[in-house]
Amino acid sequence: MSHLDHIPSTPGKFKIDKSPYTYNRVRWTSSLAKLTFWSFVFIGLIFLFFYRSPSSSANPSQSDLSRRSLRSSWGGSAWEKRVRASARIRSRNGFSVLVTGAAGFVGTHISAALKRRGDGVLGLDNFNHYYDPSLKRARQALLERTGVYIVEGDINDVALLKKLFELVQFTHVMHLAAQAGVRYAMENPSSYVHSNIAGFVSLLEVCKNANPQPAIVWASSSSVYGLNTKVPFSEKDRTDQPASLYAATKKAGEEIAHTYNYIYGLSLTGLRFFTVYGPWGRPDMAYFFFTRDILKGKSIPIFEAANHGTVARDFTYIDDIVKGCLVSLDTAEKSTGSGGKKKGPAQLRVFNLGNTSPVPVTDLVGILERLLKVKAKRNIMKLPRNGDVQFTHANISSAQRELGYKPTTDLQTGLKKFVRWYLSYYHAGDKKADA
Ligand SMILES: O=C(O)[C@H]1O[C@H](OP(=O)(O)OP(=O)(O)OC[C@H]2O[C@@H](n3ccc(=O)[nH]c3=O)[C@H](O)[C@@H]2O)[C@H](O)[C@@H](O)[C@H]1O
């Protein structure tokens, strides 16, 4: 046997002599060299991972987040060119808007609307797998056709955010990236903290240091009203009794917004969306998966409160929400700080954006049955204790007064448009409608 036979087959490992008390010096030295070499390789890989540390996913487990972050990449002159071109303003007095969560339901609609009117729009999205990512890719393709580029990355990636602000002087940020869904918060609580709290703070940190600071409009939620029983919900009502972790993180966002406004002079507008629905919607929401399951002949769970109490939502159509968002951007005052220092008081607003007419979930199902021409298999069940509240109803007088916000689409009309889109999207192309 030559001494080459003693070279270990597994890199980085060395063989101990048959006798546990003696070892061959030559073998040890060569093994040590190998061990050192592979240790450097290993440390190098770890360094690369943390140095780049780009995008991550909002909802699956933290290990999923890390795994996905390795795959994301950004940078380079071609990439920078795309970023600048997408954010270029094309109308007089237009804005340059960074839209986070641009491949999401609301983000896609808003990005397209901003682009249509000549604003510069740059999207940012981590394309996580909370629901079917192919739907997000289809929305991305749609936006690409209108000239909106979506950077693939996470709002927790401060280096990426800084780079985007270096490349573009954003006048506004429309912040919609979030971990959504009330019930999923019990399955994956950390994803809510990761996106809705840590991610929001990381975005605000970069915005506060930007020069000029952008004005920020962001998505809060009707769920902040939690166990509040006073209806309709007014912005003056209490919001200190969240019924889900989702609601608690959105409420935390409102408090965080206050802090950044107070200390750094950032202009911040929080919009409490009420159960937004429509074409290109979210497959985790009831109206969406009810449609899918009714068509498949599967039974649908319909929640009811104690003593057969009605569960209802102030369902709000996407076009009304888009109008509310655009006018919020238009009326947002400039931030007052610069270089991380406040120069004077800045605007801080919170508005309800709802439809003002709650509809029982059973009526929603009735409308879907008529539109789909299929009878639903209704499985009435007790409202689970999973964060759902019984009732939402927006008082929009403040948004009406200050923004001129006026929703115009009733549930029947809005669902008709949704169903038309759903059938053409899933049935014409034979795509799978699994959430
Ligand atoms: O306004 C918000 O801030 C939130 O709106 C949305 O939450 P929700 O109003 O809970 O919408 P959604 O899940 O569609 O349930 C609708 C109705 O169907 C009932 N529902 C639901 C599921 C089910 O299996 N059965 C059922 O009856 C259910 O009890 C409810 O009454 C967003 O998802 C959330 O991200 C957030 O933006």
The ligand as a Tripos MOL2 file, in Angstrom:
@<TRIPOS>MOLECULE
LIG
   37    39     1     0     0
SMALL
NO_CHARGES

@<TRIPOS>ATOM
      1 O1        -59.5320   43.9870    5.4880 O.co2     1 LIG1
      2 C1        -58.4430   43.5490    5.7820 C.2       1 LIG1
      3 O2        -57.5890   44.2190    6.3270 O.co2     1 LIG1
      4 C2        -58.1190   42.1190    5.5170 C.3       1 LIG1
      5 O3        -58.9700   41.6770    4.4660 O.3       1 LIG1
      6 C3        -58.8320   40.3120    4.1660 C.3       1 LIG1
      7 O4        -59.1690   39.5360    5.2920 O.3       1 LIG1
      8 P1        -60.6670   38.9900    5.4410 P.3       1 LIG1
      9 O5        -61.6190   40.1020    5.5350 O.co2     1 LIG1
     10 O6        -60.6240   38.0080    6.5520 O.co2     1 LIG1
     11 O7        -60.8750   38.3130    4.0180 O.3       1 LIG1
     12 P2        -61.1220   36.7840    3.6080 P.3       1 LIG1
     13 O8        -60.0780   35.9300    4.1530 O.co2     1 LIG1
     14 O9        -61.3410   36.7840    2.1520 O.co2     1 LIG1
     15 O10       -62.4970   36.4370    4.3410 O.3       1 LIG1
     16 C4        -63.6930   37.1090    3.9470 C.3       1 LIG1
     17 C5        -64.8440   36.5880    4.7590 C.3       1 LIG1
     18 O11       -65.0410   35.2090    4.4910 O.3       1 LIG1
     19 C6        -65.0770   34.4710    5.7010 C.3       1 LIG1
     20 N1        -64.4960   33.1630    5.4510 N.ar      1 LIG1
     21 C7        -63.2040   33.0210    5.1820 C.ar      1 LIG1
     22 C8        -62.6480   31.8030    4.9450 C.ar      1 LIG1
     23 C9        -63.4680   30.6580    4.9830 C.ar      1 LIG1
     24 O12       -63.0310   29.5100    4.7910 O.2       1 LIG1
     25 N2        -64.7800   30.8280    5.2410 N.ar      1 LIG1
     26 C10       -65.3370   32.0450    5.4770 C.ar      1 LIG1
     27 O13       -66.5380   32.1570    5.7260 O.2       1 LIG1
     28 C11       -64.2740   35.2980    6.6880 C.3       1 LIG1
     29 O14       -64.6820   35.0400    8.0120 O.3       1 LIG1
     30 C12       -64.5990   36.7070    6.2540 C.3       1 LIG1
     31 O15       -65.7720   37.1160    6.8680 O.3       1 LIG1
     32 C13       -57.4080   40.0200    3.7630 C.3       1 LIG1
     33 O16       -57.2630   38.6300    3.5250 O.3       1 LIG1
     34 C14       -56.4250   40.4630    4.7750 C.3       1 LIG1
     35 O17       -55.1320   40.2970    4.2630 O.3       1 LIG1
     36 C15       -56.6630   41.8930    5.1730 C.3       1 LIG1
     37 O18       -56.2260   42.7470    4.1680 O.3       1 LIG1
@<TRIPOS>BOND
     1     1     2 2
     2     2     3 1
     3     2     4 1
     4     4     5 1
     5     4    36 1
     6     5     6 1
     7     6     7 1
     8     6    32 1
     9     7     8 1
    10     8     9 2
    11     8    10 1
    12     8    11 1
    13    11    12 1
    14    12    13 2
    15    12    14 1
    16    12    15 1
    17    15    16 1
    18    16    17 1
    19    17    18 1
    20    17    30 1
    21    18    19 1
    22    19    20 1
    23    19    28 1
    24    20    21 ar
    25    20    26 ar
    26    21    22 ar
    27    22    23 ar
    28    23    24 2
    29    23    25 ar
    30    25    26 ar
    31    26    27 2
    32    28    29 1
    33    28    30 1
    34    30    31 1
    35    32    33 1
    36    32    34 1
    37    34    35 1
    38    34    36 1
    39    36    37 1
@<TRIPOS>SUBSTRUCTURE
     1 LIG1         1 GROUP 0 **** ****
